[in-house]
């Protein structure tokens, strides 16, 4: 149940918000500021954040490719 809630929370984040959270998690883990169990939970959240960021980037790449393909022949001749 908590995993679904976490996925929903992460799914609502913008790319920038997800990166900011991921950066914070990495910093806390690297500095040893949190207990082992908390580190594991944060690591799991970090992996979910990475997956979310990759999804956003893939969608952006697909959109760019679509826009590039929609370029008219006349546009190509002007370049």
Secondary structure, DSSP 8 states (H G I E B T S, - for coil): -HHHHHHHHHHTS-HHHHHHHHHHHHHHHHHT-S-HHHHHHHHHHHHHHHHHHHHHHHHHHHHHHHHHHT--HHHHHH-
